Amino acid sequence: MFAISQSTLRSSTSKAADSLLKTCLLTVLAIIAFAANSVLSRLALAEEAIDAASFTAVRLITGALVLLIIVSVKSLRHRQSINLLKVVKPVSGSWFASIMLFIYAVTFSYAYITVDTGTGALILFGSVQLTMIAISLLFGTRLYLAEWVGILMAFSGLIYLVLPDVSSPSFNGFILMTLSGVAWGVYTLKGRHSQAPIMDTAYNFARTLPLVLVLIIVAFDSLHFTYQGIILAAIAGGLTSAVGYSIWYIALKGLSATQAAVIQLSVPIIAAIGGVIFVAEPITYRLMISSLVVLGGILTVVIGRYYSINAATKTTNETR
């Protein structure tokens, strides 16, 4: 019996180690994909290889196609049929989530015309986290002192970033990227309790197609693109967005909410490094200082809540 127990323990430990390794690998790939979205967008738009509307359209169309293919393959493997009519029925995903996804994508593209890679990612993920915190407050979530301190730090960092200076982003770029972050934050919260995240994401992407058509019609006179621009947009949509999001959903199964939030804070730094390598952008002192303050503030919010809850729980248990 002892030998069997030892064997079972070794097997369990091995499985846990394999699961941890898989989670770490998938997480790294997903974070790189998120940062690559910023790099690809800036690379295509800053070099005027494609306009923002066309980039958005190609990205969303390619993302929808790739995700629907993934869903189809999964359905076939489980001997299920896929009904494309679900795109217009409230079966998977939602129209509200699709609208948020479209707003995120279109403002993201237009912002990256004037905003550097690292700066854009910093504004985006700062806005995402602050949006999620604000919505949580509206729904009655109580914030601890450490979380308030973190929020003030993050806002201070964003204000410092956009103060008049040659290295700060344009006002329009800042507003557009902030709107993009707010939309992505709402979209993320909308899908927190999804039972079939890949399926929901696929149909959310598909539902953006009518909005894409409207965008193309409105921006028709300013459309321009090259093969390079289309390829960059297709990679951003089909690989770093569609596949990247799918990988992230799988990785989330092995991550706590705190771990997932903290890990995402590395995206702006990776994006900034990618901007330096691939887009020849400089790393300015303003961006470095703002990054430290904003990311430090968000980290304070996430970690502060974790330790505050543990301290409160410990105090409650001791008084019983």
HELIX and SHEET records of a PDB file:
HELIX    1   1 PHE A    2  ALA A   46  1                                  45    
HELIX    2   2 ALA A   52  ARG A   77  1                                  26    
HELIX    3   3 LEU A   84  VAL A   88  5                                   5    
HELIX    4   4 TRP A   95  ALA A  111  1                                  17    
HELIX    5   5 THR A  117  LEU A  138  1                                  22    
HELIX    6   6 LEU A  145  LEU A  161  1                                  17    
HELIX    7   7 PHE A  171  LYS A  190  1                                  20    
HELIX    8   8 PRO A  197  ARG A  207  1                                  11    
HELIX    9   9 LEU A  209  VAL A  218  1                                  10    
HELIX   10  10 PHE A  220  SER A  222  5                                   3    
HELIX   11  11 TYR A  227  ILE A  235  1                                   9    
HELIX   12  12 ALA A  236  VAL A  243  3                                   8    
HELIX   13  13 GLY A  244  LEU A  252  1                                   9    
HELIX   14  14 ALA A  257  GLN A  264  1                                   8    
HELIX   15  15 VAL A  267  PHE A  278  1                                  12    
HELIX   16  16 TYR A  285  THR A  319  1                                  35    
END                                                                             
